[in-house]
Every structure is written in structure tokens, then in C-alpha cells.
């Protein structure tokens, strides 16, 4: 469980039950009042070397933005929800585009307002909708601090239709296993080869724990997806991802393998990542490779088309070999 170095908070949070609960829970932790969780001047002045230390702080505020964004992959809408950012330090995280604004963990206490908008949107539609509530945070991690995921599942289960979904890199799923979720919560576990988790996904759960969590969630009746993401084309990537897919085939239980679906996402990177990682993690691996990557505009990089296509073909072959009956929703 996170032991914050300091709490940065908006004074309005005390108007919400969760805000009062968190302030009491961390009553011994130093606190700094802020005007806006989205613009903390002290954070903006920090150097890249302070990246990891900044993630030891906890920011608590009220979410003001509630705009739903249409999505056409796993969900119908991407929904701003109860947190943003994370305490982990994955070297490729897209939130690091502006680390001193949004990479650290921010918690939003007006959960009733956010879930109410989802339910109202559902009630206006005749068709069933799926809402992605974890696109910019990790709700399994957040739940270990706020219990928000348990609260969400318990307050969503009685809706007449609709589903919620979220991805995670953490294995602390025990609190949601006994819940009556009515099959309305789709949990998607993100996986990578253990070597990449160890060298790149700092502060996340190990692969063994993630696979065990998938099996536990399926036994508890949750619909399950697996993201192989992000695919990072290191020198020995074919061996690493073949071993990963083999390991999944061997260690996932038969209930999971019956209907689990997959998403495969290649890594994108940026100039900002490079500069921050050089200073925050000076002894770590370099994820930028000028021989395999090309510019994508505004300081972003992705794998060259021919290299990416070769990797996609290879991964499809391996997936067909070990998971011939399971759907790959998309590869991007």
C-alpha cells in the first residue's frame, strides 16, 4: 500500500465523503493545499531527476472534466473517472508527455457524480454500451488506496444494461473477487515478457502474479481480456514474446482460454520520454532505437512500417499456434 510522502489537496474535497475519508486515513501525512490539481506550480519546477520522488506524493481533488470520448475498439466511450496517473514508473507511459502535470497519481473524490453520468447515458440508449473507465490510470492500484473499484462494482451491478472495462498491470485483485458483479465488469490484464517488466515497467506486478490474477478473476466470473502491450522490439524480441505466449498458454486455466480475447499494442515513444528517462533512470535500458523507429510528428516515435509489419505477422502466427480459438480484437 502506498505511503505518501505528502498530500496535495484541493479544499473542496472535504465536501465529499471520500475526501473526508482520505484526509482521515492520511492524517499523519504532511499536507499542502492547492488551488488546482491540474496546475501545481511546485511540481512544474521539479527537475527530471525528481520523477520517482514526485510519484511518492498523492494529489486529491475534484474532477471537473466529464467529457466522454467515442472509442471503437473495446469500448464505446473513454470515460474520465476516479483517478489519473499512477505510482508505477513505466518508461513508455503516455501520461509522461508532461510528467510534472499528469504522471503522478491524482485521485478524484466526486465518484458519485461520475458514475451517475455513466448510468444516465446508459438509460438514454436502447443499445448496450461499454465504458472504458481506466484509460488514464490503473483502477486495481487505485482501489488499494480508495476502495473505489469495489464501490463502483457494487453501485453499477443493478443497472439494466451496460458494461464497464479497464486495463491493469497489478495483481491485487482480492478485494473484487467476492463481489456480485453480474458479469458487467470486463477486466483486461496487460502483460509483457518478465525481462521487459523487470527492466521497463518499474513498480508494477510481476508476470507470475498477473497470470495468477487472471485465473482468479475468471474463477470469480469476470469476463477477461489480455493486452500484450506495449510490444517493445528489443534485440531478442522474438524469443521473449514467443516465451510469453507459450507461458500464457501453459499457465492460464481452461476457463480463461475458452473465451479470453486479446489486444496487441506496439510501443510508441517520444523525445520527452528520452530526456526524462535519461535523468530519472540513468542506468536503465534505452527504448529509442533510430534504426527501427521513425518520427510520428510532434516529437513522437513509432516503429517503421516494414519492421512493425514483420512483427505483426510473427505475433499473429504465434497467437494462432497457441491460441487458435481466441480473438485478437486489434493490433495497433
VEXDREN-2710 file (C-alpha; in Angstrom, 1 decimal):
% VEXDREN-2710
k/r/px/py/pz
1/UNK/0.0/0.0/0.0
2/UNK/1.2/3.5/-0.9
3/UNK/2.7/5.5/2.0
4/UNK/2.6/9.1/0.6
5/UNK/5.4/11.5/1.2
6/UNK/2.9/14.3/1.1
7/UNK/-0.7/15.0/0.3
8/UNK/-1.6/17.9/-2.1
9/UNK/-5.3/18.6/-1.9
10/UNK/-8.0/21.0/-3.1
11/UNK/-10.0/22.3/-0.1
12/UNK/-13.3/21.3/-1.9
13/UNK/-12.6/17.6/-1.3
14/UNK/-13.9/17.9/2.3
15/UNK/-17.4/18.3/0.8
16/UNK/-17.3/14.7/-0.4
17/UNK/-17.4/11.5/1.8
18/UNK/-14.4/10.1/0.1
19/UNK/-12.4/13.3/0.5
20/UNK/-13.0/13.3/4.3
21/UNK/-12.2/9.6/4.4
22/UNK/-8.8/10.1/2.7
23/UNK/-7.9/13.1/4.8
24/UNK/-8.6/11.0/7.9
25/UNK/-6.8/7.9/6.5
26/UNK/-3.6/10.0/5.9
27/UNK/-4.0/12.4/8.9
28/UNK/-0.3/11.8/9.8
29/UNK/1.0/12.7/6.3
30/UNK/2.1/16.3/5.6
31/UNK/-0.5/18.2/3.6
32/UNK/-0.3/21.1/1.1
33/UNK/-3.4/22.9/0.0
34/UNK/-3.5/23.6/-3.8
35/UNK/-5.8/25.7/-5.9
36/UNK/-6.0/23.3/-8.8
37/UNK/-4.9/19.6/-9.1
38/UNK/-4.2/20.2/-12.8
39/UNK/-1.6/23.0/-12.2
40/UNK/0.7/22.5/-9.2
41/UNK/3.4/25.1/-9.6
42/UNK/5.8/23.3/-7.2
43/UNK/5.6/20.2/-9.3
44/UNK/6.2/22.1/-12.5
45/UNK/9.5/23.4/-11.2
46/UNK/10.9/19.9/-10.4
47/UNK/13.8/18.5/-12.4
48/UNK/13.6/15.3/-14.3
49/UNK/15.7/13.7/-11.7
50/UNK/12.8/14.1/-9.2
51/UNK/10.4/12.0/-11.3
52/UNK/10.4/9.0/-9.0
53/UNK/10.2/11.1/-5.8
54/UNK/7.3/13.0/-7.2
55/UNK/5.3/9.8/-7.6
56/UNK/5.5/9.3/-3.9
57/UNK/3.1/12.2/-3.4
58/UNK/-0.6/11.9/-3.6
59/UNK/-2.8/14.5/-5.2
60/UNK/-6.5/14.7/-4.2
61/UNK/-9.0/16.8/-6.0
62/UNK/-12.4/17.1/-7.6
63/UNK/-12.7/16.1/-11.3
64/UNK/-14.1/18.9/-13.4
65/UNK/-13.9/17.4/-16.8
66/UNK/-16.5/14.8/-17.6
67/UNK/-16.4/14.6/-21.4
68/UNK/-16.9/11.1/-22.9
69/UNK/-14.8/10.4/-25.9
70/UNK/-16.1/7.9/-28.5
71/UNK/-14.0/4.8/-28.9
72/UNK/-14.2/2.0/-31.4
73/UNK/-12.0/-0.8/-30.0
74/UNK/-13.1/-2.5/-26.8
75/UNK/-15.5/0.2/-25.6
76/UNK/-18.0/2.7/-26.9
77/UNK/-16.6/5.6/-24.8
78/UNK/-13.5/6.5/-22.9
79/UNK/-14.7/8.0/-19.6
80/UNK/-12.8/10.3/-17.2
81/UNK/-13.1/8.5/-13.9
82/UNK/-11.8/8.4/-10.4
83/UNK/-8.1/8.7/-10.9
84/UNK/-5.4/9.8/-13.3
85/UNK/-1.8/8.8/-13.4
86/UNK/-0.1/6.1/-11.4
87/UNK/2.5/5.3/-8.7
88/UNK/4.4/3.0/-11.1
89/UNK/7.1/4.3/-13.4
90/UNK/6.8/2.5/-16.8
91/UNK/9.4/4.1/-19.0
92/UNK/7.0/4.4/-22.0
93/UNK/3.9/5.7/-20.2
94/UNK/1.9/8.1/-22.4
95/UNK/1.0/10.2/-19.4
96/UNK/4.6/11.2/-19.2
97/UNK/4.2/13.6/-22.1
98/UNK/4.0/16.2/-19.3
99/UNK/5.2/14.4/-16.2
100/UNK/5.0/17.3/-13.8
101/UNK/1.4/17.7/-14.7
102/UNK/-0.2/14.3/-15.0
103/UNK/2.1/11.3/-14.5
104/UNK/1.8/11.2/-10.7
105/UNK/-1.4/9.8/-9.1
106/UNK/-4.3/12.1/-8.8
107/UNK/-7.5/10.9/-7.0
108/UNK/-10.9/12.5/-7.6
109/UNK/-13.4/12.3/-4.8
110/UNK/-16.6/13.1/-6.7
111/UNK/-17.2/9.5/-7.7
112/UNK/-21.0/9.7/-7.3
113/UNK/-21.2/12.4/-9.9
114/UNK/-19.0/10.4/-12.4
115/UNK/-20.9/7.1/-12.1
116/UNK/-24.2/8.9/-12.2
117/UNK/-23.3/10.4/-15.7
118/UNK/-22.4/6.9/-16.9
119/UNK/-25.7/5.4/-15.8
120/UNK/-27.7/8.4/-17.2
121/UNK/-26.0/7.9/-20.5
122/UNK/-26.9/4.2/-20.4
123/UNK/-30.5/4.9/-19.6
124/UNK/-30.9/7.1/-22.7
125/UNK/-29.7/4.4/-25.1
126/UNK/-31.6/1.3/-26.3
127/UNK/-28.4/-0.5/-27.2
128/UNK/-25.9/-1.8/-24.7
129/UNK/-22.8/0.4/-24.2
130/UNK/-19.4/-0.4/-22.8
131/UNK/-17.5/2.4/-20.9
132/UNK/-13.7/2.3/-20.6
133/UNK/-13.1/3.8/-17.1
134/UNK/-9.3/3.1/-16.8
135/UNK/-7.8/4.7/-19.8
136/UNK/-5.6/7.1/-17.9
137/UNK/-5.0/5.3/-14.6
138/UNK/-4.9/1.8/-13.0
139/UNK/-8.0/1.1/-11.0
140/UNK/-6.7/-2.1/-9.3
141/UNK/-3.8/0.0/-8.0
142/UNK/-6.1/2.9/-7.1
143/UNK/-8.5/0.6/-5.3
144/UNK/-5.8/-0.3/-2.8
145/UNK/-5.9/3.4/-1.7
146/UNK/-9.6/4.4/-2.2
147/UNK/-11.7/1.2/-2.5
148/UNK/-13.3/3.0/-5.5
149/UNK/-13.3/-0.1/-7.7
150/UNK/-15.2/-2.1/-5.1
151/UNK/-17.6/0.9/-4.7
152/UNK/-18.1/1.2/-8.4
153/UNK/-18.8/-2.5/-9.0
154/UNK/-21.3/-2.6/-6.1
155/UNK/-23.1/0.5/-7.4
156/UNK/-23.1/-0.5/-11.1
157/UNK/-24.3/-4.1/-10.8
158/UNK/-28.0/-3.2/-10.7
159/UNK/-28.1/-1.2/-14.0
160/UNK/-30.4/-2.8/-16.5
161/UNK/-27.7/-2.9/-19.2
162/UNK/-24.2/-1.8/-20.0
163/UNK/-20.7/-2.8/-19.1
164/UNK/-17.5/-1.2/-17.6
165/UNK/-14.0/-2.2/-18.5
166/UNK/-10.4/-1.3/-17.5
167/UNK/-6.9/-2.5/-18.0
168/UNK/-4.4/-3.2/-15.2
169/UNK/-0.8/-4.2/-14.6
170/UNK/-1.4/-5.1/-11.0
171/UNK/-2.3/-8.4/-9.3
172/UNK/-4.1/-7.0/-6.1
173/UNK/-7.5/-8.3/-7.2
174/UNK/-8.6/-10.0/-4.0
175/UNK/-11.0/-7.2/-2.9
176/UNK/-13.1/-7.6/-6.0
177/UNK/-13.2/-11.4/-6.2
178/UNK/-16.2/-11.9/-3.9
179/UNK/-18.3/-9.1/-5.4
180/UNK/-21.6/-9.7/-7.2
181/UNK/-20.6/-8.0/-10.5
182/UNK/-23.3/-9.6/-12.7
183/UNK/-20.8/-10.1/-15.5
184/UNK/-20.8/-6.3/-16.2
185/UNK/-17.1/-5.6/-15.4
186/UNK/-14.6/-6.7/-18.1
187/UNK/-11.1/-6.8/-16.6
188/UNK/-8.2/-6.6/-19.1
189/UNK/-4.7/-7.6/-17.8
190/UNK/-1.7/-6.1/-19.5
191/UNK/1.2/-8.5/-19.9
192/UNK/4.8/-8.4/-21.2
193/UNK/7.8/-10.7/-21.0
194/UNK/9.2/-10.8/-17.5
195/UNK/12.5/-9.3/-18.7
196/UNK/10.7/-6.3/-20.0
197/UNK/8.6/-5.9/-16.9
198/UNK/11.7/-6.1/-14.8
199/UNK/13.7/-3.6/-16.9
200/UNK/11.0/-1.2/-18.1
201/UNK/7.7/-1.4/-16.0
202/UNK/9.1/-0.3/-12.7
203/UNK/6.7/-0.6/-9.7
204/UNK/4.2/-3.0/-11.4
205/UNK/3.3/-6.6/-10.6
206/UNK/5.5/-9.4/-11.9
207/UNK/4.2/-11.6/-14.7
208/UNK/3.6/-14.6/-12.5
209/UNK/1.3/-12.5/-10.3
210/UNK/-0.6/-11.1/-13.2
211/UNK/-1.3/-14.6/-14.7
212/UNK/-2.5/-15.8/-11.3
213/UNK/-4.8/-12.8/-11.0
214/UNK/-6.3/-13.6/-14.4
215/UNK/-7.1/-17.1/-13.3
216/UNK/-8.6/-15.8/-10.0
217/UNK/-10.7/-13.2/-11.8
218/UNK/-12.1/-15.8/-14.2
219/UNK/-12.9/-18.2/-11.4
220/UNK/-14.9/-15.3/-9.9
221/UNK/-16.8/-15.0/-13.2
222/UNK/-15.3/-11.8/-14.6
223/UNK/-15.1/-11.5/-18.4
224/UNK/-11.3/-11.4/-19.2
225/UNK/-9.2/-9.7/-21.8
226/UNK/-5.4/-9.7/-22.2
227/UNK/-3.4/-6.9/-23.6
228/UNK/0.1/-7.8/-24.9
229/UNK/1.2/-4.3/-24.5
230/UNK/3.2/-2.5/-25.3
231/UNK/5.2/-4.7/-27.6
232/UNK/8.8/-3.5/-27.4
233/UNK/11.1/-4.6/-30.2
234/UNK/14.3/-5.1/-28.2
235/UNK/17.1/-7.2/-29.8
236/UNK/15.7/-10.6/-28.8
237/UNK/12.0/-9.7/-29.0
238/UNK/11.0/-12.8/-31.0
239/UNK/12.3/-15.1/-28.3
240/UNK/10.8/-13.0/-25.5
241/UNK/7.3/-12.7/-26.9
242/UNK/7.3/-16.4/-28.0
243/UNK/8.1/-17.4/-24.5
244/UNK/5.4/-15.0/-23.1
245/UNK/2.7/-16.5/-25.4
246/UNK/3.8/-20.0/-24.5
247/UNK/3.7/-19.2/-20.8
248/UNK/0.2/-17.8/-21.1
249/UNK/-0.9/-21.0/-22.9
250/UNK/0.6/-23.2/-20.2
251/UNK/-0.4/-21.3/-17.1
252/UNK/-3.8/-19.8/-17.9
253/UNK/-6.6/-22.1/-16.8
254/UNK/-9.0/-23.7/-19.2
255/UNK/-11.9/-21.3/-18.3
256/UNK/-9.8/-18.4/-19.3
257/UNK/-8.6/-19.9/-22.5
258/UNK/-12.1/-20.8/-23.5
259/UNK/-13.1/-17.2/-24.3
260/UNK/-10.3/-14.7/-23.4
261/UNK/-9.8/-12.1/-26.1
262/UNK/-6.5/-10.3/-26.9
263/UNK/-5.4/-6.8/-27.8
264/UNK/-1.9/-6.2/-29.1
265/UNK/-0.4/-2.7/-29.0
266/UNK/3.1/-1.7/-30.2
267/UNK/5.0/0.8/-28.2
268/UNK/5.1/4.5/-29.2
269/UNK/7.7/6.7/-27.6
270/UNK/8.7/10.3/-27.5
271/UNK/11.5/12.8/-27.2
272/UNK/10.2/13.8/-23.8
273/UNK/10.4/10.2/-22.6
274/UNK/14.0/10.1/-23.7
275/UNK/15.0/13.2/-21.8
276/UNK/13.2/12.2/-18.6
277/UNK/14.4/8.6/-18.6
278/UNK/18.0/9.7/-19.2
279/UNK/17.9/11.7/-16.0
280/UNK/15.4/9.8/-13.8
281/UNK/16.7/6.3/-14.8
282/UNK/20.3/6.8/-15.9
283/UNK/21.2/3.1/-15.6
284/UNK/18.2/1.8/-17.4
285/UNK/17.8/0.5/-21.0
286/UNK/17.2/2.8/-23.9
287/UNK/13.9/2.3/-25.6
288/UNK/14.6/4.6/-28.5
289/UNK/16.3/2.9/-31.5
290/UNK/17.0/5.1/-34.5
291/UNK/17.4/2.0/-36.7
292/UNK/13.9/0.7/-36.0
293/UNK/11.9/3.8/-35.2
294/UNK/10.7/6.8/-37.2
295/UNK/9.1/10.1/-36.4
296/UNK/5.4/10.4/-36.0
297/UNK/5.1/14.1/-35.6
298/UNK/5.5/16.5/-32.6
299/UNK/8.4/14.6/-31.1
300/UNK/6.8/11.1/-31.1
301/UNK/8.3/7.9/-32.5
302/UNK/6.9/4.6/-33.6
303/UNK/8.3/1.5/-35.3
304/UNK/9.0/1.8/-39.0
305/UNK/6.2/0.3/-41.1
306/UNK/8.2/-2.6/-42.5
307/UNK/9.6/-3.6/-39.1
308/UNK/6.2/-3.3/-37.5
309/UNK/4.5/-5.3/-40.2
310/UNK/7.1/-8.1/-39.8
311/UNK/6.4/-8.1/-36.0
312/UNK/2.7/-8.2/-36.5
313/UNK/2.9/-11.2/-38.9
314/UNK/5.1/-13.0/-36.4
315/UNK/2.8/-12.3/-33.4
316/UNK/-0.3/-13.4/-35.3
317/UNK/1.5/-16.7/-36.2
318/UNK/2.4/-17.3/-32.6
319/UNK/-1.1/-16.4/-31.4
320/UNK/-2.7/-18.7/-33.9
321/UNK/-0.4/-21.5/-32.8
322/UNK/-1.0/-21.2/-29.1
323/UNK/-4.5/-19.6/-29.0
324/UNK/-6.1/-20.7/-32.3
325/UNK/-9.7/-20.2/-31.0
326/UNK/-9.3/-16.8/-29.3
327/UNK/-10.0/-13.5/-31.0
328/UNK/-7.4/-10.8/-31.4
329/UNK/-9.6/-7.7/-31.3
330/UNK/-7.0/-5.5/-32.9
331/UNK/-3.3/-4.9/-33.4
332/UNK/-2.1/-1.3/-33.5
END
